[in-house]
Amino acid sequence: MLILACISGHGFGHGSRSAAVLTALHQLRPDWRLVLSTSLPESFLTMALGPVPFERRHCQWDVGVVQADALGADPVATLLALEVLEQQLPGQLEREVDWLLSQAEPILVMADVPPAAALLAQRLGAPLVWLANFGWDGIYGAMGPQFSGWADGALALYRQGQLLLQAPLAMPMPWGLPTLSLGLTAGTPRLEASALATQLGLPADPARCVLISFGGLGMALRPELLDLWPGHTFISTDPLVASRANGRLLPPGIRPLEVMRLCERVITKPGYSSFCEALSQGVGIHLVHRSGFAEAAVLEEALQRHGRHRLLSQEQWHRGDWQLDRPLLAASRSPLPSDGCEQAAQTIIQVAIGQS
């Protein structure tokens, strides 16, 4: 069985979620072949999948939203990118269909969450399973009338397929498909915690450790702001952090997930996979507000329901008012279950076997 994972190149969160589910799938069916069809960097995929073997097809199936940084969207650039991709998709579709059919194996398409995956599955005559907590129909529909055609087109494609694996912290997805609601879809740490703490020179008390993580695009950080919090040690992928005595650079190839269990808090943007990982590790989230992206408000509300938190404005972030000296606010509801990856993997197996 060949599992073709069409993964959005919009951000690392889609790749992290898909990698966590594919890892669980590999544990159950190590004989199945995993092919990742995505524009995400090879280095990220290798880090996310770790020891899980996979093949990679370099394909761009969607645009998502073009961003200048972790918090800023560029609608004009997004529209231009959508038009360019529309011209490129037919040729890519033909190439990938030819290659996949030449493999002479049963195929299941798992999509997170490019609408064009429906066109590919249709041409292959393969079952299609969506893995998502939102679709681009919902994102584009909130970006103004100039995006309405793109929203409608995405919705029409999302209504194709066998199943929606609906991740938690989700926007409405009125796709008219059979739906399975999942628990958290977070990966599992692979490194030994105490050795990693020693390597990074972290204090033994997690309350003094803070992870700053804004995803693949990062977020401009003035390193002198760390001086406002001399009692805390900060870990980040931003090299400027290492210029301060209380800053630690996360080494290349080590996932932020690995250091979360060494920290009491993480400062981050609204992001599905970052939330899943922090919630699964019991880490409090200091959330920097984001506007212009419909998912952000949904995630902010969900965080207040299910996780310990504090909410920061972008102005507070930029001036270093990070509220690390204040207690985390309690969730208003119970924690989310953490078995989403296993649920998704078992369901994908059922669909694949039923269609083969």
One Martini backbone bead per residue (centre of mass of N, CA, C, O) as a GRO file, in nm:
protein
  356
    1MET     BB    1   0.095   0.036   0.023
    2LEU     BB    2   0.030   0.375  -0.077
    3ILE     BB    3   0.100   0.677   0.094
    4LEU     BB    4  -0.026   0.993   0.002
    5ALA     BB    5   0.105   1.304   0.118
    6CYS     BB    6  -0.064   1.605   0.098
    7ILE     BB    7   0.120   1.900   0.181
    8SER     BB    8   0.127   2.193   0.297
    9GLY     BB    9   0.344   2.491   0.247
   10HIS     BB   10   0.252   2.721   0.443
   11GLY     BB   11   0.352   2.539   0.698
   12PHE     BB   12   0.482   2.343   0.957
   13GLY     BB   13   0.215   2.242   1.088
   14HIS     BB   14   0.125   2.042   0.872
   15GLY     BB   15   0.381   1.866   0.886
   16SER     BB   16   0.364   1.788   1.186
   17ARG     BB   17   0.091   1.648   1.178
   18SER     BB   18   0.147   1.441   0.956
   19ALA     BB   19   0.395   1.312   1.091
   20ALA     BB   20   0.248   1.205   1.342
   21VAL     BB   21   0.052   1.020   1.186
   22LEU     BB   22   0.265   0.859   1.019
   23THR     BB   23   0.409   0.741   1.260
   24ALA     BB   24   0.167   0.579   1.365
   25LEU     BB   25   0.130   0.418   1.102
   26HIS     BB   26   0.412   0.283   1.096
   27GLN     BB   27   0.376   0.122   1.361
   28LEU     BB   28   0.137  -0.055   1.229
   29ARG     BB   29   0.263  -0.022   0.906
   30PRO     BB   30   0.583  -0.079   0.803
   31ASP     BB   31   0.516  -0.183   0.497
   32TRP     BB   32   0.433   0.087   0.419
   33ARG     BB   33   0.432   0.350   0.185
   34LEU     BB   34   0.581   0.676   0.213
   35VAL     BB   35   0.458   0.974   0.044
   36LEU     BB   36   0.571   1.308   0.007
   37SER     BB   37   0.368   1.584  -0.115
   38THR     BB   38   0.577   1.874  -0.121
   39SER     BB   39   0.734   2.205  -0.036
   40LEU     BB   40   0.876   2.123   0.194
   41PRO     BB   41   1.155   2.086   0.349
   42GLU     BB   42   1.369   1.828   0.384
   43SER     BB   43   1.480   1.898   0.666
   44PHE     BB   44   1.206   1.902   0.807
   45LEU     BB   45   1.106   1.616   0.739
   46THR     BB   46   1.339   1.466   0.875
   47MET     BB   47   1.284   1.578   1.157
   48ALA     BB   48   0.980   1.492   1.185
   49LEU     BB   49   1.025   1.171   1.115
   50GLY     BB   50   1.300   1.059   1.153
   51PRO     BB   51   1.299   0.707   1.143
   52VAL     BB   52   1.096   0.740   0.921
   53PRO     BB   53   1.034   0.624   0.620
   54PHE     BB   54   1.066   0.823   0.311
   55GLU     BB   55   0.928   0.989   0.039
   56ARG     BB   56   0.985   1.256  -0.213
   57ARG     BB   57   0.768   1.502  -0.363
   58HIS     BB   58   0.807   1.798  -0.537
   59CYS     BB   59   0.514   1.981  -0.440
   60GLN     BB   60   0.262   2.226  -0.523
   61TRP     BB   61  -0.088   2.247  -0.407
   62ASP     BB   62  -0.059   2.525  -0.250
   63VAL     BB   63  -0.064   2.851  -0.078
   64GLY     BB   64  -0.252   2.989   0.108
   65VAL     BB   65  -0.077   3.235   0.295
   66VAL     BB   66   0.098   3.505   0.253
   67GLN     BB   67   0.396   3.586   0.446
   68ALA     BB   68   0.617   3.795   0.621
   69ASP     BB   69   0.533   3.661   0.895
   70ALA     BB   70   0.386   3.507   1.165
   71LEU     BB   71   0.154   3.769   1.171
   72GLY     BB   72   0.159   3.837   0.853
   73ALA     BB   73  -0.048   3.925   0.583
   74ASP     BB   74  -0.071   3.898   0.201
   75PRO     BB   75  -0.319   3.937  -0.017
   76VAL     BB   76  -0.190   4.019  -0.288
   77ALA     BB   77   0.021   3.789  -0.300
   78THR     BB   78  -0.185   3.562  -0.281
   79LEU     BB   79  -0.336   3.610  -0.546
   80LEU     BB   80  -0.091   3.578  -0.731
   81ALA     BB   81  -0.019   3.287  -0.639
   82LEU     BB   82  -0.285   3.154  -0.725
   83GLU     BB   83  -0.257   3.214  -1.030
   84VAL     BB   84   0.007   3.064  -1.076
   85LEU     BB   85  -0.082   2.784  -0.974
   86GLU     BB   86  -0.313   2.739  -1.178
   87GLN     BB   87  -0.104   2.706  -1.418
   88GLN     BB   88   0.069   2.459  -1.285
   89LEU     BB   89  -0.118   2.216  -1.206
   90PRO     BB   90  -0.170   2.046  -1.464
   91GLY     BB   91   0.123   1.947  -1.505
   92GLN     BB   92   0.164   1.823  -1.226
   93LEU     BB   93  -0.068   1.624  -1.238
   94GLU     BB   94   0.034   1.455  -1.473
   95ARG     BB   95   0.306   1.368  -1.352
   96GLU     BB   96   0.194   1.231  -1.090
   97VAL     BB   97   0.007   1.027  -1.217
   98ASP     BB   98   0.217   0.877  -1.382
   99TRP     BB   99   0.398   0.794  -1.143
  100LEU     BB  100   0.189   0.648  -0.966
  101LEU     BB  101   0.094   0.436  -1.176
  102SER     BB  102   0.388   0.312  -1.210
  103GLN     BB  103   0.389   0.166  -0.919
  104ALA     BB  104   0.168  -0.057  -0.889
  105GLU     BB  105  -0.022   0.049  -0.640
  106PRO     BB  106  -0.199   0.097  -0.388
  107ILE     BB  107  -0.389   0.404  -0.306
  108LEU     BB  108  -0.369   0.669  -0.060
  109VAL     BB  109  -0.504   0.990   0.014
  110MET     BB  110  -0.351   1.240   0.217
  111ALA     BB  111  -0.483   1.564   0.326
  112ASP     BB  112  -0.283   1.873   0.433
  113VAL     BB  113  -0.509   2.091   0.277
  114PRO     BB  114  -0.523   2.053  -0.039
  115PRO     BB  115  -0.762   2.074  -0.275
  116ALA     BB  116  -0.604   1.933  -0.523
  117ALA     BB  117  -0.613   1.640  -0.411
  118ALA     BB  118  -0.885   1.568  -0.547
  119LEU     BB  119  -0.779   1.554  -0.837
  120LEU     BB  120  -0.577   1.328  -0.789
  121ALA     BB  121  -0.766   1.109  -0.676
  122GLN     BB  122  -0.953   1.100  -0.919
  123ARG     BB  123  -0.737   1.011  -1.131
  124LEU     BB  124  -0.658   0.746  -0.954
  125GLY     BB  125  -0.895   0.613  -0.792
  126ALA     BB  126  -0.860   0.719  -0.492
  127PRO     BB  127  -0.868   0.749  -0.176
  128LEU     BB  128  -0.983   1.024   0.044
  129VAL     BB  129  -0.815   1.193   0.321
  130TRP     BB  130  -0.875   1.430   0.554
  131LEU     BB  131  -0.650   1.659   0.739
  132ALA     BB  132  -0.810   1.886   0.976
  133ASN     BB  133  -0.893   2.234   1.118
  134PHE     BB  134  -0.902   2.349   0.819
  135GLY     BB  135  -0.990   2.546   0.536
  136TRP     BB  136  -0.951   2.760   0.265
  137ASP     BB  137  -1.244   2.845   0.261
  138GLY     BB  138  -1.245   2.986   0.544
  139ILE     BB  139  -1.012   3.182   0.495
  140TYR     BB  140  -1.102   3.322   0.227
  141GLY     BB  141  -1.394   3.405   0.319
  142ALA     BB  142  -1.248   3.627   0.533
  143MET     BB  143  -1.077   3.814   0.297
  144GLY     BB  144  -1.294   3.878   0.086
  145PRO     BB  145  -1.432   3.913  -0.230
  146GLN     BB  146  -1.162   3.841  -0.393
  147PHE     BB  147  -1.186   3.529  -0.255
  148SER     BB  148  -1.454   3.380  -0.327
  149GLY     BB  149  -1.371   3.192  -0.562
  150TRP     BB  150  -1.160   3.032  -0.397
  151ALA     BB  151  -1.351   2.932  -0.179
  152ASP     BB  152  -1.549   2.779  -0.362
  153GLY     BB  153  -1.342   2.589  -0.494
  154ALA     BB  154  -1.246   2.453  -0.234
  155LEU     BB  155  -1.518   2.341  -0.137
  156ALA     BB  156  -1.574   2.153  -0.379
  157LEU     BB  157  -1.323   1.971  -0.318
  158TYR     BB  158  -1.381   1.899  -0.014
  159ARG     BB  159  -1.650   1.727  -0.098
  160GLN     BB  160  -1.444   1.525  -0.155
  161GLY     BB  161  -1.441   1.199  -0.043
  162GLN     BB  162  -1.445   0.977   0.244
  163LEU     BB  163  -1.293   1.168   0.475
  164LEU     BB  164  -1.283   1.345   0.794
  165LEU     BB  165  -1.011   1.442   0.991
  166GLN     BB  166  -1.083   1.611   1.283
  167ALA     BB  167  -0.927   1.830   1.437
  168PRO     BB  168  -0.876   2.012   1.680
  169LEU     BB  169  -0.930   2.342   1.694
  170ALA     BB  170  -1.177   2.406   1.497
  171MET     BB  171  -1.319   2.495   1.223
  172PRO     BB  172  -1.556   2.512   1.015
  173MET     BB  173  -1.654   2.205   0.803
  174PRO     BB  174  -1.891   2.204   0.540
  175TRP     BB  175  -1.844   1.910   0.349
  176GLY     BB  176  -2.029   1.646   0.370
  177LEU     BB  177  -1.866   1.438   0.548
  178PRO     BB  178  -1.740   1.201   0.699
  179THR     BB  179  -1.663   1.228   1.060
  180LEU     BB  180  -1.363   1.245   1.269
  181SER     BB  181  -1.289   1.313   1.592
  182LEU     BB  182  -0.998   1.427   1.738
  183GLY     BB  183  -0.732   1.437   1.904
  184LEU     BB  184  -0.438   1.512   1.964
  185THR     BB  185  -0.158   1.576   1.711
  186ALA     BB  186   0.116   1.481   1.856
  187GLY     BB  187   0.417   1.429   1.907
  188THR     BB  188   0.717   1.257   2.016
  189PRO     BB  189   0.967   1.245   2.205
  190ARG     BB  190   1.325   1.131   2.140
  191LEU     BB  191   1.483   1.265   2.363
  192GLU     BB  192   1.681   1.306   2.634
  193ALA     BB  193   1.619   1.536   2.867
  194SER     BB  194   1.877   1.566   3.047
  195ALA     BB  195   2.080   1.588   2.813
  196LEU     BB  196   1.955   1.842   2.686
  197ALA     BB  197   1.984   2.028   2.930
  198THR     BB  198   2.292   2.009   2.941
  199GLN     BB  199   2.357   2.105   2.653
  200LEU     BB  200   2.196   2.396   2.711
  201GLY     BB  201   2.212   2.501   3.006
  202LEU     BB  202   1.973   2.440   3.203
  203PRO     BB  203   1.768   2.478   3.437
  204ALA     BB  204   1.601   2.267   3.657
  205ASP     BB  205   1.373   2.476   3.655
  206PRO     BB  206   1.101   2.514   3.446
  207ALA     BB  207   1.009   2.806   3.545
  208ARG     BB  208   1.292   2.928   3.404
  209CYS     BB  209   1.175   2.820   3.126
  210VAL     BB  210   1.163   2.949   2.779
  211LEU     BB  211   0.986   2.923   2.484
  212ILE     BB  212   1.053   3.054   2.153
  213SER     BB  213   0.780   3.006   1.906
  214PHE     BB  214   0.707   3.093   1.537
  215GLY     BB  215   0.811   2.908   1.342
  216GLY     BB  216   0.947   2.921   1.027
  217LEU     BB  217   0.941   3.250   1.007
  218GLY     BB  218   0.922   3.384   1.257
  219MET     BB  219   1.029   3.658   1.490
  220ALA     BB  220   1.111   3.953   1.570
  221LEU     BB  221   1.399   3.997   1.795
  222ARG     BB  222   1.506   4.171   2.071
  223PRO     BB  223   1.754   4.065   2.273
  224GLU     BB  224   1.734   4.284   2.508
  225LEU     BB  225   1.465   4.172   2.630
  226LEU     BB  226   1.595   3.946   2.806
  227ASP     BB  227   1.700   4.150   3.031
  228LEU     BB  228   1.410   4.176   3.171
  229TRP     BB  229   1.464   3.837   3.235
  230PRO     BB  230   1.706   3.715   3.436
  231GLY     BB  231   1.540   3.456   3.566
  232HIS     BB  232   1.545   3.357   3.266
  233THR     BB  233   1.545   3.102   3.013
  234PHE     BB  234   1.598   3.108   2.657
  235ILE     BB  235   1.449   2.941   2.374
  236SER     BB  236   1.570   2.943   2.025
  237THR     BB  237   1.609   2.984   1.663
  238ASP     BB  238   1.732   3.257   1.722
  239PRO     BB  239   2.054   3.368   1.711
  240LEU     BB  240   2.024   3.630   1.893
  241VAL     BB  241   1.976   3.491   2.166
  242ALA     BB  242   2.285   3.398   2.211
  243SER     BB  243   2.383   3.702   2.296
  244ARG     BB  244   2.270   3.616   2.567
  245ALA     BB  245   2.304   3.483   2.877
  246ASN     BB  246   1.977   3.382   2.870
  247GLY     BB  247   2.043   3.239   2.592
  248ARG     BB  248   1.921   2.973   2.362
  249LEU     BB  249   2.007   2.767   2.100
  250LEU     BB  250   1.845   2.573   1.886
  251PRO     BB  251   1.945   2.314   1.738
  252PRO     BB  252   1.974   2.172   1.461
  253GLY     BB  253   1.723   1.912   1.438
  254ILE     BB  254   1.557   2.027   1.683
  255ARG     BB  255   1.267   2.015   1.825
  256PRO     BB  256   1.064   2.200   2.020
  257LEU     BB  257   0.932   1.956   2.161
  258GLU     BB  258   1.189   1.859   2.322
  259VAL     BB  259   1.182   2.132   2.526
  260MET     BB  260   0.902   2.157   2.660
  261ARG     BB  261   0.953   1.964   2.917
  262LEU     BB  262   1.169   2.205   3.025
  263CYS     BB  263   0.911   2.390   3.033
  264GLU     BB  264   0.646   2.606   3.141
  265ARG     BB  265   0.680   2.800   2.882
  266VAL     BB  266   0.532   2.955   2.579
  267ILE     BB  267   0.606   3.168   2.310
  268THR     BB  268   0.341   3.240   2.071
  269LYS     BB  269   0.140   3.168   1.818
  270PRO     BB  270  -0.124   3.088   1.636
  271GLY     BB  271  -0.094   2.723   1.635
  272TYR     BB  272  -0.175   2.409   1.609
  273SER     BB  273   0.088   2.239   1.666
  274SER     BB  274   0.190   2.404   1.904
  275PHE     BB  275  -0.052   2.350   2.080
  276CYS     BB  276  -0.044   2.043   2.087
  277GLU     BB  277   0.237   2.016   2.211
  278ALA     BB  278   0.192   2.185   2.466
  279LEU     BB  279  -0.059   2.034   2.575
  280SER     BB  280   0.078   1.748   2.585
  281GLN     BB  281   0.314   1.878   2.793
  282GLY     BB  282   0.191   2.103   2.995
  283VAL     BB  283   0.220   2.387   2.862
  284GLY     BB  284   0.227   2.715   2.880
  285ILE     BB  285   0.058   2.987   2.697
  286HIS     BB  286   0.192   3.268   2.528
  287LEU     BB  287  -0.020   3.470   2.337
  288VAL     BB  288   0.009   3.620   2.027
  289HIS     BB  289  -0.165   3.822   1.856
  290ARG     BB  290  -0.378   3.766   1.560
  291SER     BB  291  -0.449   3.900   1.240
  292GLY     BB  292  -0.599   3.803   0.921
  293PHE     BB  293  -0.666   3.500   1.047
  294ALA     BB  294  -0.924   3.300   1.119
  295GLU     BB  295  -0.791   3.081   1.306
  296ALA     BB  296  -0.684   3.250   1.546
  297ALA     BB  297  -0.950   3.296   1.706
  298VAL     BB  298  -1.011   2.998   1.752
  299LEU     BB  299  -0.752   2.930   1.909
  300GLU     BB  300  -0.783   3.135   2.137
  301GLU     BB  301  -1.045   3.015   2.249
  302ALA     BB  302  -0.942   2.723   2.290
  303LEU     BB  303  -0.719   2.785   2.491
  304GLN     BB  304  -0.911   2.889   2.719
  305ARG     BB  305  -1.051   2.604   2.748
  306HIS     BB  306  -0.766   2.390   2.748
  307GLY     BB  307  -0.538   2.604   2.858
  308ARG     BB  308  -0.278   2.738   2.983
  309HIS     BB  309  -0.257   3.110   3.009
  310ARG     BB  310  -0.164   3.401   2.807
  311LEU     BB  311  -0.238   3.729   2.674
  312LEU     BB  312  -0.090   3.900   2.393
  313SER     BB  313   0.015   4.164   2.244
  314GLN     BB  314   0.217   4.292   2.008
  315GLU     BB  315   0.319   4.522   2.185
  316GLN     BB  316   0.413   4.347   2.420
  317TRP     BB  317   0.615   4.183   2.266
  318HIS     BB  318   0.798   4.428   2.160
  319ARG     BB  319   0.852   4.533   2.481
  320GLY     BB  320   0.858   4.272   2.692
  321ASP     BB  321   0.554   4.215   2.800
  322TRP     BB  322   0.525   3.872   2.905
  323GLN     BB  323   0.417   3.777   3.195
  324LEU     BB  324   0.620   3.579   3.370
  325ASP     BB  325   0.519   3.694   3.670
  326ARG     BB  326   0.253   3.546   3.605
  327PRO     BB  327  -0.001   3.357   3.631
  328LEU     BB  328  -0.158   3.113   3.497
  329LEU     BB  329  -0.441   3.055   3.331
  330ALA     BB  330  -0.709   2.874   3.349
  331ALA     BB  331  -0.903   2.652   3.227
  332SER     BB  332  -1.256   2.615   3.158
  333ARG     BB  333  -1.182   2.322   3.075
  334SER     BB  334  -1.096   2.032   2.976
  335PRO     BB  335  -0.883   1.836   2.851
  336LEU     BB  336  -0.752   1.700   2.578
  337PRO     BB  337  -0.709   1.442   2.405
  338SER     BB  338  -0.398   1.242   2.294
  339ASP     BB  339  -0.511   1.020   2.045
  340GLY     BB  340  -0.513   1.122   1.737
  341CYS     BB  341  -0.298   0.956   1.583
  342GLU     BB  342  -0.417   0.675   1.634
  343GLN     BB  343  -0.693   0.726   1.516
  344ALA     BB  344  -0.601   0.803   1.230
  345ALA     BB  345  -0.438   0.549   1.160
  346GLN     BB  346  -0.664   0.338   1.192
  347THR     BB  347  -0.854   0.469   0.979
  348ILE     BB  348  -0.671   0.456   0.734
  349ILE     BB  349  -0.652   0.152   0.729
  350GLN     BB  350  -0.951   0.093   0.686
  351VAL     BB  351  -0.980   0.245   0.418
  352ALA     BB  352  -0.755   0.104   0.258
  353ILE     BB  353  -0.859  -0.188   0.286
  354GLY     BB  354  -1.150  -0.131   0.173
  355GLN     BB  355  -1.019  -0.031  -0.124
  356SER     BB  356  -0.816  -0.280  -0.214
   0.00000   0.00000   0.00000
